[in-house]
Amino acid sequence: MAKKIQVIDDVTIRFAGDSGDGMQLTGSQFTDTVAAMGNDLSTLPDFPAEIRAPAGSLAGVSGFQLHFSSSDIQTPGDAPDVLVAMNPAALKVNLKDLKPGGTIIVNTGSFDTKNLRLANYSTNPLEDDSLSNYNVIPVDLTKLTMTTLEDLTLSNKEKEKCKNFFALGILYWMYNRPLDVTMKWLESKFAKKPEIMEANKRVLQAGYNYGDTTEIFTTRYDVKPAQLPKGIYRNVSGNEAVALGFITASLKSGLNLFLGSYPITPASEILQELSRYKNYGVITFQAEDEIAGIASAIGAAFAGNLAITTTSGPGLSLKLESIGLAVMTELPIVIVDVQRGGPSTGLPTKTEQADLLQAMFGRHGEAPVVILAAQSPADCFHCAYEASKIALEHMVPVILLTDGYLAFGSEPLNIPKFDELKEIKVNFVTNPEGYHPYSRDENFVRPWAIPGTPGLEHRIGGLEKKDVYGNISYEPDNHQIMVNNRLNKVLKVADFIPNVEVDGDTEGELVVVSWGSTFGAVKEAIRNVREDGKKVSHVHLRHMNPFPKNLGEVISKFKNILVPELNLGQLSLLLRNQFKCDVIQFNKVKGQPFKVSEIENKINEVLGGNNGN
Amino acid sequence: METKIDNLTTQVKYTAKDFASDVDVKWCPGCGDYSILAQVQRSSPEFGELRENIVWVSGIGCSSRFPYYMNTYGFHGIHGRAAAIATGVKLANPKLQVWVATGDGDMLSIGGNHFIHACRKNVNLKIVLFNNKIYGLTKGQYSPTSEKGKVTKSSPYGTVDWPFNPIKIAAGAGATFVARAMDRDPKHLQEMITRAAKHNGLAFVEVLQNCPIFNDGAFFHLTEKESRPDNVVYLEHGKPLVFGANQDKGIKLDGLDPVVINLNDGVHSINDVWVHDEHDSNPTREFILSRFTDVEGLPTPVGVIRQYNKPTYDGDYHHQIQDLISKKGKGTYEKLMFNANTWEVK
C-alpha cells in the first residue's frame, strides 16, 4: 500500500549525537539536499567546545538544526518538530527543546546500560512512560547498519560509523527528498576509498528503503519549493559568506586581498576558507599572534592591498592598540569580529552580541571607526563587501561584527551579478605635484600613495601628524584639528549609507530596534504578532557607526522603543546617548540566539492589553 | 623604437644625500644613532634599489624615529610590532626592499614574538637592531640586554635578570644572515648594512650603539681605539680569528670550547687558529661565536657571523600563488560564486 504524502509548509529537524557521530555532516547533507530542492532554509549547528568529549557523555553532544520551508524564513526555528537522537545523552540534552507531540527518531541500539548511565538516566526512557507525549520511532540504527554491511570486509568500527547515513536515509524518505545530492557527494568524497563509499551509499539507500517498507512509518511529508526572489542561489554559512564577500571586493576593486589572522573560534573558518583561494591572488598570513595579524594587515594596506584581519572578542581586545595605529595612519583595513560569549575564554562556541561597545569605544584616545553588523549568514557576504568599499573609499578602519550564530548558521544566498555590485573606487596617487600625505578631499579622505611610486616617498606613523603635510606635529591647535578630521571622516560616511527603512507604520505605539544577528528572530516575531492583529514596527540596523542619518527622527515617532540584544544593553546605551530617548531593554546572555517566541512574548508584554493601535 | 627602461633605471646614481629626508634629526647630541643613520644613507646608493622601492619600518623607541629621517617610504609603527608590519608590506609587494629599524626593548622585549617568527619564516626583511642596552626614550630603565646587576632608574639595587644575547636569538630562530657592527666603526658598519641589503632572506644586524645620556660608554671597551684591538675580533670569511694590538692573539677551538691562544708563545701558531667560514652549513660554530660575549676573556666578534641561503617565506608564498594560477587559472567571480551547489529560482 502506498503511504500517503502530506504537504506541510515548514519543518524543523534537529540531528543530535556524540561529537564523533557525524551530526554536522548529516545535517549539512540534508541542508544541501533541501537547498537543491528550492526550499528556503536556515540552519544552526550547536557543538561543544571540546573537540571529542568522552563518548556517550552529556558534554559531548553535538547538534545540528535545520529549518526548511516553502515560504520565506529567517531563523533555524525555535523548537524542532523532529529530533534524531543517536544516543541517550543526545536525547537527554535535546528533549526539552522539542515541540510537544514532536517526533523522536531514536537509535535504540545505543540505549545500553553504559550509555544510559553516562546520560544520567536511572531508567531507560524508552521503556518507562516518560516519552508518552511524543511520537517515538525506535529504530536500531546500529544493528540495521551492521546487517546492511555484513558482507563487506570493513572493520566493525568502520561499519558502525555509517549509521548516521541510515538515519539520513530514513529522513530523506520521510520528507520525500531524493538521495542523489548525497550520493554524488559520497562519490566525490570517497573516490579514493571505494569501499567506504559503497558502505555509506548502501546504508543511505537501506535507510530510505526501511522507511518505505516498514510499518512504523505511516506518513510522508512534502515541503514544496519556496517562492524566493528570482536568481541563482547557493547555501552559505556566515563565515563562508564573509570570505566570499572579501574576495568579491578584491575582484571589484582590482586590489589583491591580504588577510593577517590568528586562529580563534568561531572565526577560524574565514582564514581556512580564504586560504583556499590563492589563485585569486589572496594572501592569507597565519600570523604568530592576534597582534601580528592586524599589524601585518596594516603593513599590507600601506603597501596597497585590500587588507583585513579576522578574529573574535578576545582577539579584538588584542588588536585594539593596532586599530589606533590604523586610525592615526588613516589606512583602509577591515577587522572582522565574530562575536562569542565572553569575557575571557567565556563560551567560545556560543553566540553573543557583547562586543558592540568594544568595537565602538575600545581604544585609547579619540579613535572613531566605522562599524557594520551583519544580519544573517547570507548578509555576511554583502557586509564584507560593503565594509571593504567603505574602508577603501574613505581610508578608514571598519569593524564588521558578526557572531557565532551567523558564522555557523547557513541560508541561501541569492548570488548577485558581478556587474550589479556597486563600484569600488580606488585611486592610488601617482603624481608628485602637490602631493601631501594628509591633504583631504571633501569627504575628509586623505590620498593613498603606495611604496613603489616614484617621487611620492613619504613617512607615516603613530605620532600626531601635521594637518595636510603629515610631518610630526605636537602643536596644540593641530591636534584638535586632526582629532576633528578623523571624526568628521567617519561621520561623513553617513552620507554614503542608506537611511533605515521602517518595516510597518512609521509612527505608533511600538518600534522594535534590532541589530546584527537578531534580525531573523525579531522579523518572525513581528510577523507572528501582526497575524494576531497587532501593530508593531521594526527597524533593523546594519550600520552601527555612524548610524543612518534618519534613525533619530524615525524612532522618535514611536511611544515605545524596544531593543532586544544578546548583551546587557549596549545598543540601548548608544541610542539613549545619541538620541536622548528612552528605550526598553530586552536582554539575554545565554550563549543562544533569541527564540522567536521570546521576542513575541516581550512585544505582547510591552503592548500590554492593547494591540498597538 | 624600443626604450630600454631597465638600463635607464639601473643607471640612477644616488648619493647619500638622496636618502636624507627634509626632517630635522632630533636625537640627543652624541647619540650613536646619528652614525647609524649616516652609514645607512652612505650605503643606500650601493643597494642597487630604486629609492621608491625601499621601505623603512620601525616600532617605538629612540631608534624607531629612524624612518622619518630617510628619504624613502617609511612607516613608524607601534611598540614591538615593526617586524609584523614589515612582513605585511613585504608579502603585499615582494618587489619592495623592506628594512626594520628597531631597538633592544622594541625587538627583544615587547616585540620578541614577532622577531623570532620573522626569523623562523625567513621573511626577506633587513632588521637593524640598535642595541644600547637601555630604555632611552622612557628615560633610563634596564632593557632585556642590560647586563645582570645593572643599576638603572628601575633597578636601583641592580637587576637580577639575565640578559638576552641578540645574536644567539637570531641564530637560534633561524635568521639566514646574522652580523654584528658598531656605531663607532663607520666603514665596517656600512659594509654590514650593504651585505644585509644584498642578502636574500632575513638579515639581522646587531649594531652596538652608545646612549650618551642613560648608558654612556657601555661599549667603549669595544669601540675606542686603545681597547678595541684586545676586545674585538673582526670576522672575515676564510680568515683566521686573530686579534690584539699586534695581531698576536688567536681563537682556537678546543673541542667545542673557544680558547684564546698567544701566537708568539712558541707553542701555538697561526695554523692552530679557527678559520671563519661564514657559509658554514652546520650552525654549531655560529652558536659558539654567538656565545663569545657571554664568556669572560673572549673578544666580541663583529662582522658576518653566518650567511646561508634557504627559500624565503615571501618568495615561496608568491611562487605558490603563481603555481596555483598556472594550474587552476586566475580566479574569477564566476568560478568563485557559481562553482558550489547552486540552484535557480525562476
Chai-1 contact restraints between the chains, C-beta under 6 A:
chainA,res_idxA,chainB,res_idxB,connection_type,confidence,min_distance_angstrom,max_distance_angstrom,comment,restraint_id
A,D32,B,N341,contact,1.0,0.0,6.0,A-B,restraint_1
A,A36,B,W343,contact,1.0,0.0,6.0,A-B,restraint_2
A,G38,B,W343,contact,1.0,0.0,6.0,A-B,restraint_3
A,L228,B,V345,contact,1.0,0.0,6.0,A-B,restraint_4
A,K230,B,V345,contact,1.0,0.0,6.0,A-B,restraint_5
A,G231,B,V345,contact,1.0,0.0,6.0,A-B,restraint_6
A,I232,B,T342,contact,1.0,0.0,6.0,A-B,restraint_7
A,I232,B,E344,contact,1.0,0.0,6.0,A-B,restraint_8
A,Y233,B,W343,contact,1.0,0.0,6.0,A-B,restraint_9
A,R234,B,A340,contact,1.0,0.0,6.0,A-B,restraint_10
A,R234,B,T342,contact,1.0,0.0,6.0,A-B,restraint_11
A,I247,B,L336,contact,1.0,0.0,6.0,A-B,restraint_12
A,L251,B,Y333,contact,1.0,0.0,6.0,A-B,restraint_13
A,F258,B,A92,contact,1.0,0.0,6.0,A-B,restraint_14
A,K278,B,I321,contact,1.0,0.0,6.0,A-B,restraint_15
A,K278,B,L324,contact,1.0,0.0,6.0,A-B,restraint_16
A,N279,B,L324,contact,1.0,0.0,6.0,A-B,restraint_17
A,N279,B,I325,contact,1.0,0.0,6.0,A-B,restraint_18
A,N279,B,K328,contact,1.0,0.0,6.0,A-B,restraint_19
A,N279,B,G331,contact,1.0,0.0,6.0,A-B,restraint_20
A,Y280,B,G331,contact,1.0,0.0,6.0,A-B,restraint_21
A,I283,B,L91,contact,1.0,0.0,6.0,A-B,restraint_22
A,F285,B,L91,contact,1.0,0.0,6.0,A-B,restraint_23
A,E288,B,N113,contact,1.0,0.0,6.0,A-B,restraint_24
A,E288,B,H117,contact,1.0,0.0,6.0,A-B,restraint_25
A,D289,B,N113,contact,1.0,0.0,6.0,A-B,restraint_26
A,A292,B,A84,contact,1.0,0.0,6.0,A-B,restraint_27
A,A292,B,H114,contact,1.0,0.0,6.0,A-B,restraint_28
A,A295,B,R81,contact,1.0,0.0,6.0,A-B,restraint_29
A,A295,B,A84,contact,1.0,0.0,6.0,A-B,restraint_30
A,A295,B,I85,contact,1.0,0.0,6.0,A-B,restraint_31
A,S296,B,A84,contact,1.0,0.0,6.0,A-B,restraint_32
A,S296,B,T87,contact,1.0,0.0,6.0,A-B,restraint_33
A,S296,B,G88,contact,1.0,0.0,6.0,A-B,restraint_34
A,I298,B,I85,contact,1.0,0.0,6.0,A-B,restraint_35
A,G299,B,I85,contact,1.0,0.0,6.0,A-B,restraint_36
A,G299,B,G88,contact,1.0,0.0,6.0,A-B,restraint_37
A,G299,B,V89,contact,1.0,0.0,6.0,A-B,restraint_38
A,A300,B,G88,contact,1.0,0.0,6.0,A-B,restraint_39
A,A300,B,A92,contact,1.0,0.0,6.0,A-B,restraint_40
A,F302,B,F75,contact,1.0,0.0,6.0,A-B,restraint_41
A,A303,B,V89,contact,1.0,0.0,6.0,A-B,restraint_42
A,A303,B,A92,contact,1.0,0.0,6.0,A-B,restraint_43
A,A303,B,N93,contact,1.0,0.0,6.0,A-B,restraint_44
A,N305,B,A92,contact,1.0,0.0,6.0,A-B,restraint_45
A,L325,B,I78,contact,1.0,0.0,6.0,A-B,restraint_46
A,I415,B,M337,contact,1.0,0.0,6.0,A-B,restraint_47
A,F418,B,Y333,contact,1.0,0.0,6.0,A-B,restraint_48
A,P451,B,V55,contact,1.0,0.0,6.0,A-B,restraint_49
A,P451,B,Y73,contact,1.0,0.0,6.0,A-B,restraint_50
A,P451,B,L96,contact,1.0,0.0,6.0,A-B,restraint_51
A,G452,B,E52,contact,1.0,0.0,6.0,A-B,restraint_52
A,G452,B,N53,contact,1.0,0.0,6.0,A-B,restraint_53
A,T453,B,E52,contact,1.0,0.0,6.0,A-B,restraint_54
A,P454,B,E52,contact,1.0,0.0,6.0,A-B,restraint_55
A,E457,B,E52,contact,1.0,0.0,6.0,A-B,restraint_56
A,E457,B,N71,contact,1.0,0.0,6.0,A-B,restraint_57
A,E457,B,T72,contact,1.0,0.0,6.0,A-B,restraint_58
A,E457,B,Y73,contact,1.0,0.0,6.0,A-B,restraint_59
A,R459,B,P67,contact,1.0,0.0,6.0,A-B,restraint_60
A,R459,B,Y68,contact,1.0,0.0,6.0,A-B,restraint_61
A,R459,B,G74,contact,1.0,0.0,6.0,A-B,restraint_62
A,G461,B,H76,contact,1.0,0.0,6.0,A-B,restraint_63
A,G462,B,I78,contact,1.0,0.0,6.0,A-B,restraint_64
